[in-house]
C-alpha cells in the first residue's frame, strides 16, 4: 500500500470511530434525515425494517455500523445483512 494511502487512513482513524448499534430506529432516522437534507425520496419502505433488523440481528446476521465524528454524532452509516453465502449492503 502506498504511504500516502496509509497516511489518509491514519488521519481518518484520528477523526472518526466506528461503533455497532442495535436500534433499528437510529438507522431509519439517520437515513430519512439525510434524504430530507438532500431533498431526495427513499426507494425503500421502512415499515418492516425494525422487525427484520431485530430478527436478523438475533441470528447475528445483521449489523448497522455508524461512523462517528469526534463529537460522537454519526456522519455516515451502513446496514448489512448476510448469510453463509451472500451479503447485502
Gaussian input, Z-matrix of N, CA and C with variables (Angstrom, degrees):
# hf/3-21g

backbone

0 1
 N
 C     1     B1
 C     2     B2     1     A1
 N     3     B3     2     A2     1     D1
 C     4     B4     3     A3     2     D2
 C     5     B5     4     A4     3     D3
 N     6     B6     5     A5     4     D4
 C     7     B7     6     A6     5     D5
 C     8     B8     7     A7     6     D6
 N     9     B9     8     A8     7     D7
 C    10    B10     9     A9     8     D8
 C    11    B11    10    A10     9     D9
 N    12    B12    11    A11    10    D10
 C    13    B13    12    A12    11    D11
 C    14    B14    13    A13    12    D12
 N    15    B15    14    A14    13    D13
 C    16    B16    15    A15    14    D14
 C    17    B17    16    A16    15    D15
 N    18    B18    17    A17    16    D16
 C    19    B19    18    A18    17    D17
 C    20    B20    19    A19    18    D18
 N    21    B21    20    A20    19    D19
 C    22    B22    21    A21    20    D20
 C    23    B23    22    A22    21    D21
 N    24    B24    23    A23    22    D22
 C    25    B25    24    A24    23    D23
 C    26    B26    25    A25    24    D24
 N    27    B27    26    A26    25    D25
 C    28    B28    27    A27    26    D26
 C    29    B29    28    A28    27    D27
 N    30    B30    29    A29    28    D28
 C    31    B31    30    A30    29    D29
 C    32    B32    31    A31    30    D30
 N    33    B33    32    A32    31    D31
 C    34    B34    33    A33    32    D32
 C    35    B35    34    A34    33    D33
 N    36    B36    35    A35    34    D34
 C    37    B37    36    A36    35    D35
 C    38    B38    37    A37    36    D36
 N    39    B39    38    A38    37    D37
 C    40    B40    39    A39    38    D38
 C    41    B41    40    A40    39    D39
 N    42    B42    41    A41    40    D40
 C    43    B43    42    A42    41    D41
 C    44    B44    43    A43    42    D42
 N    45    B45    44    A44    43    D43
 C    46    B46    45    A45    44    D44
 C    47    B47    46    A46    45    D45
 N    48    B48    47    A47    46    D46
 C    49    B49    48    A48    47    D47
 C    50    B50    49    A49    48    D48
 N    51    B51    50    A50    49    D49
 C    52    B52    51    A51    50    D50
 C    53    B53    52    A52    51    D51
 N    54    B54    53    A53    52    D52
 C    55    B55    54    A54    53    D53
 C    56    B56    55    A55    54    D54
 N    57    B57    56    A56    55    D55
 C    58    B58    57    A57    56    D56
 C    59    B59    58    A58    57    D57
 N    60    B60    59    A59    58    D58
 C    61    B61    60    A60    59    D59
 C    62    B62    61    A61    60    D60
 N    63    B63    62    A62    61    D61
 C    64    B64    63    A63    62    D62
 C    65    B65    64    A64    63    D63
 N    66    B66    65    A65    64    D64
 C    67    B67    66    A66    65    D65
 C    68    B68    67    A67    66    D66
 N    69    B69    68    A68    67    D67
 C    70    B70    69    A69    68    D68
 C    71    B71    70    A70    69    D69
 N    72    B72    71    A71    70    D70
 C    73    B73    72    A72    71    D71
 C    74    B74    73    A73    72    D72
 N    75    B75    74    A74    73    D73
 C    76    B76    75    A75    74    D74
 C    77    B77    76    A76    75    D75
 N    78    B78    77    A77    76    D76
 C    79    B79    78    A78    77    D77
 C    80    B80    79    A79    78    D78
 N    81    B81    80    A80    79    D79
 C    82    B82    81    A81    80    D80
 C    83    B83    82    A82    81    D81
 N    84    B84    83    A83    82    D82
 C    85    B85    84    A84    83    D83
 C    86    B86    85    A85    84    D84
 N    87    B87    86    A86    85    D85
 C    88    B88    87    A87    86    D86
 C    89    B89    88    A88    87    D87
 N    90    B90    89    A89    88    D88
 C    91    B91    90    A90    89    D89
 C    92    B92    91    A91    90    D90
 N    93    B93    92    A92    91    D91
 C    94    B94    93    A93    92    D92
 C    95    B95    94    A94    93    D93
 N    96    B96    95    A95    94    D94
 C    97    B97    96    A96    95    D95
 C    98    B98    97    A97    96    D96
 N    99    B99    98    A98    97    D97
 C   100   B100    99    A99    98    D98
 C   101   B101   100   A100    99    D99
 N   102   B102   101   A101   100   D100
 C   103   B103   102   A102   101   D101
 C   104   B104   103   A103   102   D102
 N   105   B105   104   A104   103   D103
 C   106   B106   105   A105   104   D104
 C   107   B107   106   A106   105   D105
 N   108   B108   107   A107   106   D106
 C   109   B109   108   A108   107   D107
 C   110   B110   109   A109   108   D108
 N   111   B111   110   A110   109   D109
 C   112   B112   111   A111   110   D110
 C   113   B113   112   A112   111   D111
 N   114   B114   113   A113   112   D112
 C   115   B115   114   A114   113   D113
 C   116   B116   115   A115   114   D114
 N   117   B117   116   A116   115   D115
 C   118   B118   117   A117   116   D116
 C   119   B119   118   A118   117   D117
 N   120   B120   119   A119   118   D118
 C   121   B121   120   A120   119   D119
 C   122   B122   121   A121   120   D120
 N   123   B123   122   A122   121   D121
 C   124   B124   123   A123   122   D122
 C   125   B125   124   A124   123   D123
 N   126   B126   125   A125   124   D124
 C   127   B127   126   A126   125   D125
 C   128   B128   127   A127   126   D126
 N   129   B129   128   A128   127   D127
 C   130   B130   129   A129   128   D128
 C   131   B131   130   A130   129   D129
 N   132   B132   131   A131   130   D130
 C   133   B133   132   A132   131   D131
 C   134   B134   133   A133   132   D132
 N   135   B135   134   A134   133   D133
 C   136   B136   135   A135   134   D134
 C   137   B137   136   A136   135   D135
 N   138   B138   137   A137   136   D136
 C   139   B139   138   A138   137   D137
 C   140   B140   139   A139   138   D138
 N   141   B141   140   A140   139   D139
 C   142   B142   141   A141   140   D140
 C   143   B143   142   A142   141   D141
 N   144   B144   143   A143   142   D142
 C   145   B145   144   A144   143   D143
 C   146   B146   145   A145   144   D144
 N   147   B147   146   A146   145   D145
 C   148   B148   147   A147   146   D146
 C   149   B149   148   A148   147   D147
 N   150   B150   149   A149   148   D148
 C   151   B151   150   A150   149   D149
 C   152   B152   151   A151   150   D150
 N   153   B153   152   A152   151   D151
 C   154   B154   153   A153   152   D152
 C   155   B155   154   A154   153   D153
 N   156   B156   155   A155   154   D154
 C   157   B157   156   A156   155   D155
 C   158   B158   157   A157   156   D156
 N   159   B159   158   A158   157   D157
 C   160   B160   159   A159   158   D158
 C   161   B161   160   A160   159   D159
 N   162   B162   161   A161   160   D160
 C   163   B163   162   A162   161   D161
 C   164   B164   163   A163   162   D162
 N   165   B165   164   A164   163   D163
 C   166   B166   165   A165   164   D164
 C   167   B167   166   A166   165   D165
 N   168   B168   167   A167   166   D166
 C   169   B169   168   A168   167   D167
 C   170   B170   169   A169   168   D168
 N   171   B171   170   A170   169   D169
 C   172   B172   171   A171   170   D170
 C   173   B173   172   A172   171   D171
 N   174   B174   173   A173   172   D172
 C   175   B175   174   A174   173   D173
 C   176   B176   175   A175   174   D174
 N   177   B177   176   A176   175   D175
 C   178   B178   177   A177   176   D176
 C   179   B179   178   A178   177   D177
 N   180   B180   179   A179   178   D178
 C   181   B181   180   A180   179   D179
 C   182   B182   181   A181   180   D180
 N   183   B183   182   A182   181   D181
 C   184   B184   183   A183   182   D182
 C   185   B185   184   A184   183   D183
 N   186   B186   185   A185   184   D184
 C   187   B187   186   A186   185   D185
 C   188   B188   187   A187   186   D186
 N   189   B189   188   A188   187   D187
 C   190   B190   189   A189   188   D188
 C   191   B191   190   A190   189   D189
 N   192   B192   191   A191   190   D190
 C   193   B193   192   A192   191   D191
 C   194   B194   193   A193   192   D192
 N   195   B195   194   A194   193   D193
 C   196   B196   195   A195   194   D194
 C   197   B197   196   A196   195   D195
 N   198   B198   197   A197   196   D196
 C   199   B199   198   A198   197   D197
 C   200   B200   199   A199   198   D198
 N   201   B201   200   A200   199   D199
 C   202   B202   201   A201   200   D200
 C   203   B203   202   A202   201   D201
 N   204   B204   203   A203   202   D202
 C   205   B205   204   A204   203   D203
 C   206   B206   205   A205   204   D204
 N   207   B207   206   A206   205   D205
 C   208   B208   207   A207   206   D206
 C   209   B209   208   A208   207   D207
 N   210   B210   209   A209   208   D208
 C   211   B211   210   A210   209   D209
 C   212   B212   211   A211   210   D210
 N   213   B213   212   A212   211   D211
 C   214   B214   213   A213   212   D212
 C   215   B215   214   A214   213   D213
 N   216   B216   215   A215   214   D214
 C   217   B217   216   A216   215   D215
 C   218   B218   217   A217   216   D216
 N   219   B219   218   A218   217   D217
 C   220   B220   219   A219   218   D218
 C   221   B221   220   A220   219   D219
 N   222   B222   221   A221   220   D220
 C   223   B223   222   A222   221   D221
 C   224   B224   223   A223   222   D222
 N   225   B225   224   A224   223   D223
 C   226   B226   225   A225   224   D224
 C   227   B227   226   A226   225   D225
 N   228   B228   227   A227   226   D226
 C   229   B229   228   A228   227   D227
 C   230   B230   229   A229   228   D228
 N   231   B231   230   A230   229   D229
 C   232   B232   231   A231   230   D230
 C   233   B233   232   A232   231   D231
 N   234   B234   233   A233   232   D232
 C   235   B235   234   A234   233   D233
 C   236   B236   235   A235   234   D234
 N   237   B237   236   A236   235   D235
 C   238   B238   237   A237   236   D236
 C   239   B239   238   A238   237   D237
 N   240   B240   239   A239   238   D238
 C   241   B241   240   A240   239   D239
 C   242   B242   241   A241   240   D240
 N   243   B243   242   A242   241   D241
 C   244   B244   243   A243   242   D242
 C   245   B245   244   A244   243   D243
 N   246   B246   245   A245   244   D244
 C   247   B247   246   A246   245   D245
 C   248   B248   247   A247   246   D246
 N   249   B249   248   A248   247   D247
 C   250   B250   249   A249   248   D248
 C   251   B251   250   A250   249   D249
 N   252   B252   251   A251   250   D250
 C   253   B253   252   A252   251   D251
 C   254   B254   253   A253   252   D252
 N   255   B255   254   A254   253   D253
 C   256   B256   255   A255   254   D254
 C   257   B257   256   A256   255   D255
 N   258   B258   257   A257   256   D256
 C   259   B259   258   A258   257   D257
 C   260   B260   259   A259   258   D258
 N   261   B261   260   A260   259   D259
 C   262   B262   261   A261   260   D260
 C   263   B263   262   A262   261   D261
 N   264   B264   263   A263   262   D262
 C   265   B265   264   A264   263   D263
 C   266   B266   265   A265   264   D264

   B1=1.4428
   B2=1.5284
   B3=1.2891
   B4=1.4650
   B5=1.5295
   B6=1.3318
   B7=1.4616
   B8=1.5238
   B9=1.3273
   B10=1.4668
   B11=1.5309
   B12=1.3162
   B13=1.4698
   B14=1.5232
   B15=1.3134
   B16=1.4684
   B17=1.5261
   B18=1.3299
   B19=1.4587
   B20=1.5302
   B21=1.3161
   B22=1.4704
   B23=1.5285
   B24=1.3071
   B25=1.4636
   B26=1.5232
   B27=1.3193
   B28=1.4686
   B29=1.5254
   B30=1.3252
   B31=1.4712
   B32=1.5267
   B33=1.3089
   B34=1.4690
   B35=1.5294
   B36=1.3356
   B37=1.4555
   B38=1.5236
   B39=1.3137
   B40=1.4571
   B41=1.5212
   B42=1.3265
   B43=1.4581
   B44=1.5263
   B45=1.3236
   B46=1.4677
   B47=1.5217
   B48=1.3149
   B49=1.4548
   B50=1.5259
   B51=1.3109
   B52=1.4582
   B53=1.5247
   B54=1.3282
   B55=1.4588
   B56=1.5274
   B57=1.3151
   B58=1.4596
   B59=1.5198
   B60=1.3296
   B61=1.4599
   B62=1.5235
   B63=1.3101
   B64=1.4527
   B65=1.5232
   B66=1.3183
   B67=1.4589
   B68=1.5264
   B69=1.3345
   B70=1.4618
   B71=1.5266
   B72=1.3127
   B73=1.4620
   B74=1.5286
   B75=1.3305
   B76=1.4772
   B77=1.5211
   B78=1.3427
   B79=1.4616
   B80=1.5291
   B81=1.3263
   B82=1.4659
   B83=1.5232
   B84=1.3099
   B85=1.4720
   B86=1.5247
   B87=1.3319
   B88=1.4648
   B89=1.5214
   B90=1.3231
   B91=1.4648
   B92=1.5337
   B93=1.3282
   B94=1.4642
   B95=1.5321
   B96=1.3136
   B97=1.4700
   B98=1.5318
   B99=1.3231
   B100=1.4628
   B101=1.5206
   B102=1.3142
   B103=1.4684
   B104=1.5251
   B105=1.3327
   B106=1.4678
   B107=1.5317
   B108=1.3232
   B109=1.4610
   B110=1.5233
   B111=1.3266
   B112=1.4650
   B113=1.5227
   B114=1.3419
   B115=1.4681
   B116=1.5359
   B117=1.3126
   B118=1.4655
   B119=1.5126
   B120=1.3156
   B121=1.4542
   B122=1.5223
   B123=1.3268
   B124=1.4520
   B125=1.5240
   B126=1.3095
   B127=1.4584
   B128=1.5244
   B129=1.3204
   B130=1.4607
   B131=1.5174
   B132=1.3128
   B133=1.4544
   B134=1.5202
   B135=1.3101
   B136=1.4571
   B137=1.5236
   B138=1.3263
   B139=1.4624
   B140=1.5260
   B141=1.3090
   B142=1.4679
   B143=1.5314
   B144=1.2885
   B145=1.4617
   B146=1.5298
   B147=1.3459
   B148=1.4763
   B149=1.5215
   B150=1.3360
   B151=1.4672
   B152=1.5345
   B153=1.3238
   B154=1.4717
   B155=1.5232
   B156=1.3197
   B157=1.4649
   B158=1.5249
   B159=1.3288
   B160=1.4646
   B161=1.5292
   B162=1.3281
   B163=1.4627
   B164=1.5231
   B165=1.3085
   B166=1.4637
   B167=1.5201
   B168=1.3176
   B169=1.4609
   B170=1.5093
   B171=1.3348
   B172=1.4640
   B173=1.5164
   B174=1.3078
   B175=1.4603
   B176=1.5293
   B177=1.3220
   B178=1.4530
   B179=1.5258
   B180=1.3241
   B181=1.4624
   B182=1.5176
   B183=1.3261
   B184=1.4602
   B185=1.5216
   B186=1.2957
   B187=1.4618
   B188=1.5219
   B189=1.3211
   B190=1.4500
   B191=1.5177
   B192=1.3099
   B193=1.4563
   B194=1.5154
   B195=1.3387
   B196=1.4619
   B197=1.5258
   B198=1.3030
   B199=1.4596
   B200=1.5206
   B201=1.3199
   B202=1.4511
   B203=1.5200
   B204=1.3312
   B205=1.4512
   B206=1.5216
   B207=1.3203
   B208=1.4624
   B209=1.5233
   B210=1.3334
   B211=1.4622
   B212=1.5220
   B213=1.3271
   B214=1.4554
   B215=1.5167
   B216=1.3289
   B217=1.4641
   B218=1.5228
   B219=1.3521
   B220=1.4674
   B221=1.5340
   B222=1.3279
   B223=1.4629
   B224=1.5272
   B225=1.3245
   B226=1.4648
   B227=1.5224
   B228=1.3406
   B229=1.4514
   B230=1.5225
   B231=1.3221
   B232=1.4536
   B233=1.5172
   B234=1.3210
   B235=1.4563
   B236=1.5144
   B237=1.3284
   B238=1.4605
   B239=1.5190
   B240=1.3389
   B241=1.4616
   B242=1.5125
   B243=1.3389
   B244=1.4476
   B245=1.5309
   B246=1.3216
   B247=1.4570
   B248=1.5144
   B249=1.3034
   B250=1.4654
   B251=1.5185
   B252=1.3449
   B253=1.4647
   B254=1.5208
   B255=1.3242
   B256=1.4577
   B257=1.5191
   B258=1.3228
   B259=1.4482
   B260=1.5182
   B261=1.3252
   B262=1.4617
   B263=1.5102
   B264=1.3196
   B265=1.4617
   B266=1.5130
   A1=108.29
   A2=115.81
   A3=121.93
   A4=109.90
   A5=117.48
   A6=120.87
   A7=112.30
   A8=118.80
   A9=121.33
   A10=110.92
   A11=116.82
   A12=120.85
   A13=109.40
   A14=116.44
   A15=120.36
   A16=110.93
   A17=116.37
   A18=120.82
   A19=110.35
   A20=118.36
   A21=121.75
   A22=111.00
   A23=116.85
   A24=120.74
   A25=110.30
   A26=117.45
   A27=120.72
   A28=111.12
   A29=117.27
   A30=120.81
   A31=110.70
   A32=116.99
   A33=120.68
   A34=110.30
   A35=117.51
   A36=121.07
   A37=111.58
   A38=117.66
   A39=121.53
   A40=111.66
   A41=117.14
   A42=121.41
   A43=114.22
   A44=118.07
   A45=121.00
   A46=110.59
   A47=115.69
   A48=122.06
   A49=107.83
   A50=116.51
   A51=121.66
   A52=107.14
   A53=115.91
   A54=121.88
   A55=108.89
   A56=116.99
   A57=122.08
   A58=108.02
   A59=116.91
   A60=119.99
   A61=109.13
   A62=115.49
   A63=121.23
   A64=112.43
   A65=117.73
   A66=121.92
   A67=109.45
   A68=118.25
   A69=120.29
   A70=112.43
   A71=116.95
   A72=119.68
   A73=111.54
   A74=117.49
   A75=119.98
   A76=110.89
   A77=116.84
   A78=119.86
   A79=110.45
   A80=117.29
   A81=121.60
   A82=110.56
   A83=117.17
   A84=120.87
   A85=110.36
   A86=117.28
   A87=120.99
   A88=110.59
   A89=117.01
   A90=122.65
   A91=111.02
   A92=116.42
   A93=120.53
   A94=111.51
   A95=117.00
   A96=120.49
   A97=110.76
   A98=117.04
   A99=119.65
   A100=111.75
   A101=117.22
   A102=119.67
   A103=110.72
   A104=115.55
   A105=119.97
   A106=110.88
   A107=117.23
   A108=121.50
   A109=112.58
   A110=116.72
   A111=120.94
   A112=112.36
   A113=115.48
   A114=121.60
   A115=111.57
   A116=115.94
   A117=122.14
   A118=110.06
   A119=115.31
   A120=121.42
   A121=109.43
   A122=115.68
   A123=120.84
   A124=110.10
   A125=116.41
   A126=121.07
   A127=109.77
   A128=116.77
   A129=122.19
   A130=110.02
   A131=115.95
   A132=121.94
   A133=107.34
   A134=116.06
   A135=120.31
   A136=114.23
   A137=118.56
   A138=119.43
   A139=112.65
   A140=119.47
   A141=122.45
   A142=112.99
   A143=117.05
   A144=120.74
   A145=113.54
   A146=119.86
   A147=118.53
   A148=113.30
   A149=118.43
   A150=119.17
   A151=110.87
   A152=118.13
   A153=120.88
   A154=110.65
   A155=115.83
   A156=122.18
   A157=109.76
   A158=116.85
   A159=120.57
   A160=111.55
   A161=117.15
   A162=120.47
   A163=111.86
   A164=117.00
   A165=120.25
   A166=110.38
   A167=117.23
   A168=121.37
   A169=113.03
   A170=116.44
   A171=120.27
   A172=111.04
   A173=115.59
   A174=121.00
   A175=111.75
   A176=117.33
   A177=123.97
   A178=110.53
   A179=115.04
   A180=120.59
   A181=111.55
   A182=117.22
   A183=120.74
   A184=108.95
   A185=115.12
   A186=121.10
   A187=108.93
   A188=114.03
   A189=120.40
   A190=106.59
   A191=115.36
   A192=120.91
   A193=110.26
   A194=117.62
   A195=119.21
   A196=110.56
   A197=114.88
   A198=120.55
   A199=105.23
   A200=116.94
   A201=121.87
   A202=111.20
   A203=115.01
   A204=120.92
   A205=110.24
   A206=116.68
   A207=121.92
   A208=112.23
   A209=117.12
   A210=120.88
   A211=112.04
   A212=117.90
   A213=121.45
   A214=113.74
   A215=116.94
   A216=121.66
   A217=108.83
   A218=117.65
   A219=120.23
   A220=112.25
   A221=115.64
   A222=121.62
   A223=111.09
   A224=116.25
   A225=122.73
   A226=106.96
   A227=116.38
   A228=119.32
   A229=109.05
   A230=115.36
   A231=120.97
   A232=108.72
   A233=115.30
   A234=121.60
   A235=107.72
   A236=117.43
   A237=122.22
   A238=110.60
   A239=115.55
   A240=122.68
   A241=106.13
   A242=117.08
   A243=119.25
   A244=111.44
   A245=114.32
   A246=122.73
   A247=107.02
   A248=118.07
   A249=119.88
   A250=113.78
   A251=118.11
   A252=120.51
   A253=114.90
   A254=117.83
   A255=120.91
   A256=111.02
   A257=115.82
   A258=122.41
   A259=108.80
   A260=116.28
   A261=121.66
   A262=107.92
   A263=116.65
   A264=122.04
   A265=108.52
   D1=135.04
   D2=179.89
   D3=-63.11
   D4=142.63
   D5=-176.04
   D6=-61.75
   D7=-29.68
   D8=178.65
   D9=-67.39
   D10=-36.65
   D11=177.52
   D12=-65.44
   D13=-45.31
   D14=177.89
   D15=-60.09
   D16=-38.12
   D17=179.32
   D18=-62.74
   D19=-42.53
   D20=178.49
   D21=-64.31
   D22=-38.91
   D23=178.23
   D24=-64.97
   D25=-43.95
   D26=178.96
   D27=-62.05
   D28=-41.97
   D29=179.05
   D30=-63.61
   D31=-40.51
   D32=178.64
   D33=-64.92
   D34=-39.38
   D35=178.60
   D36=-63.42
   D37=-30.02
   D38=178.61
   D39=-73.45
   D40=-26.98
   D41=-173.28
   D42=-105.48
   D43=-15.13
   D44=-174.07
   D45=-134.76
   D46=152.87
   D47=171.34
   D48=-130.50
   D49=153.44
   D50=177.12
   D51=-116.98
   D52=129.07
   D53=179.60
   D54=-126.29
   D55=168.92
   D56=175.65
   D57=-106.79
   D58=136.77
   D59=175.22
   D60=-117.32
   D61=149.61
   D62=-179.80
   D63=-113.64
   D64=3.59
   D65=-177.85
   D66=-101.84
   D67=110.17
   D68=-177.92
   D69=-63.31
   D70=-28.19
   D71=-178.16
   D72=-66.24
   D73=-32.43
   D74=177.75
   D75=-62.46
   D76=-39.37
   D77=177.47
   D78=-65.80
   D79=-45.64
   D80=-178.67
   D81=-61.21
   D82=-46.20
   D83=179.84
   D84=-61.39
   D85=-45.36
   D86=179.38
   D87=-60.67
   D88=-45.86
   D89=-178.96
   D90=-62.65
   D91=-48.99
   D92=-177.48
   D93=-66.51
   D94=-36.62
   D95=178.27
   D96=-64.79
   D97=-40.21
   D98=177.56
   D99=-67.22
   D100=-36.86
   D101=174.83
   D102=-61.91
   D103=-44.02
   D104=179.80
   D105=-61.24
   D106=-44.35
   D107=-178.78
   D108=-63.41
   D109=-32.65
   D110=-177.85
   D111=-98.64
   D112=3.92
   D113=178.42
   D114=57.09
   D115=46.04
   D116=178.99
   D117=-117.95
   D118=163.28
   D119=177.24
   D120=-107.29
   D121=150.38
   D122=-179.71
   D123=-80.12
   D124=141.67
   D125=172.59
   D126=-96.11
   D127=1.58
   D128=-179.31
   D129=-112.45
   D130=151.15
   D131=171.79
   D132=-107.56
   D133=128.48
   D134=-173.46
   D135=-101.45
   D136=10.95
   D137=-177.81
   D138=-64.35
   D139=-31.97
   D140=179.31
   D141=-101.77
   D142=-3.54
   D143=-174.75
   D144=-58.14
   D145=-47.73
   D146=-178.69
   D147=-57.58
   D148=-42.89
   D149=-178.84
   D150=-70.38
   D151=-37.78
   D152=176.36
   D153=-63.12
   D154=-43.81
   D155=179.59
   D156=-58.83
   D157=-49.16
   D158=-178.04
   D159=-65.48
   D160=-43.89
   D161=-178.85
   D162=-64.62
   D163=-45.40
   D164=178.61
   D165=-67.43
   D166=-37.56
   D167=178.86
   D168=-64.52
   D169=-32.95
   D170=177.26
   D171=-63.93
   D172=-32.52
   D173=178.88
   D174=-89.14
   D175=7.35
   D176=-175.91
   D177=54.45
   D178=44.49
   D179=-178.74
   D180=-123.84
   D181=13.95
   D182=178.13
   D183=-152.27
   D184=142.29
   D185=176.40
   D186=-151.65
   D187=152.07
   D188=171.42
   D189=-121.19
   D190=130.36
   D191=-178.96
   D192=-121.41
   D193=107.48
   D194=171.93
   D195=-85.45
   D196=146.52
   D197=172.38
   D198=-101.92
   D199=121.04
   D200=-174.05
   D201=-108.03
   D202=145.02
   D203=175.34
   D204=-79.41
   D205=-172.13
   D206=-177.76
   D207=-61.98
   D208=-26.14
   D209=-179.45
   D210=-82.38
   D211=-8.35
   D212=-178.39
   D213=89.18
   D214=-0.40
   D215=179.34
   D216=-86.17
   D217=131.57
   D218=179.69
   D219=-61.16
   D220=135.62
   D221=175.99
   D222=-112.95
   D223=-15.08
   D224=176.74
   D225=-156.56
   D226=155.45
   D227=-179.60
   D228=-155.04
   D229=145.20
   D230=175.80
   D231=-132.79
   D232=154.47
   D233=177.50
   D234=-128.60
   D235=127.91
   D236=-178.38
   D237=-123.52
   D238=140.87
   D239=172.72
   D240=-128.14
   D241=139.13
   D242=-177.74
   D243=-149.36
   D244=164.24
   D245=168.97
   D246=-133.36
   D247=-162.56
   D248=-176.29
   D249=-73.97
   D250=-8.13
   D251=-178.76
   D252=-125.94
   D253=-23.52
   D254=-170.74
   D255=-136.50
   D256=146.86
   D257=172.23
   D258=-125.03
   D259=136.46
   D260=179.60
   D261=-117.09
   D262=127.95
   D263=179.26
   D264=-106.69

